[in-house]
Amino acid sequence: MPAVRYELRGDAAWITLDQPERRNALSDALVGELRAHLAAANAAADVRAVVLTGAGPAFCAGADLKAGGIGAADNPFVEVLKTVWEFPKPIVGRINGHAFGGGVGLAAACDLTVAAESALFAFSEVRVGVIPAMISVLCIRKLGIQQAMWLFLTGERVSAARAVELGLIHRAVPADRLDATVEEVLDLVRLGGPNAVREAKQLVRRIPELSVDEGFRWTATKIAELFASEEAAEGMRAFVEKRPPRWAAKP
Ligand code: COA
């Protein structure tokens, strides 16, 4: 039985963690398959966006506590987190249920994140005697030091609505609106030029890591490059001709 499902729905690749009986905990098999499916979605030219979700009542319960947690320093989960964070195409997190430990990290690594209102979020690591280690690299960037300190030290469970306030995710919606909201997000993304959306993601990831001078230098070069691109030529032509650009036109 596969631990992760991969499905093409139009131009979106849906990747579903599929071990609900163990709350999609990060077993070696699940992490390995997740990694392989992300690579496939990246390589597929017809895939414009990825939806990452879980089957069953939880999104992901973090490290596999029945297998002794996380061992080697070169744990492949690091590779998965980094891949999601830096993935060239937008990744929509469809957070169907609880996200604990590494599961919050995975949710936080996604670019556009919608959760069921019933989902709870917790950095529960201290409660089993460890720390939110690798996920802190991404989560402190999202939460800031103040909120990370609270959540990491207390392990407190917070609601999806609170996770939105904290900046961990974008939206919390009733469970029966989750799929419609994910489709709305995908439709919004489809309005942008595919290359522009990819570049916008890199912009958000990269700018906070650069100095102000480096940031201006890099973005001034980048914008000139994009204005000279075929995609922008089409976008500007479409604007002048008062029609949707090719990539956003309804078939
Ligand atoms: N690793 C391995 N198995 C896990 C797991 C994990 N992280 N989280 C849940 N499971 C297993 C449970 O052991 C249980 O198996 P069992 O049926 O053989 O007893 C099954 O999944 C269902 O778990 P349960 O706790 O009954 O589900 P729930 O829906 O009531 O609660 C959670 C879901 C995620 C809130 C809860 O399972 C939990 O707190 N998990 C641990 C999360 C955690 O601390 N992760 C950080 C690790 S550093």
Boltz pocket constraint, residues with backbone or C-beta under 6 A from the ligand:
constraints:
  - pocket:
      binder: B
      contacts: [[A, 20], [A, 21], [A, 22], [A, 23], [A, 25], [A, 26], [A, 57], [A, 58], [A, 60], [A, 61], [A, 62], [A, 63], [A, 64], [A, 65], [A, 66], [A, 67], [A, 98], [A, 100], [A, 101], [A, 102], [A, 124], [A, 125], [A, 128], [A, 130], [A, 131]]
      max_distance: 6.0
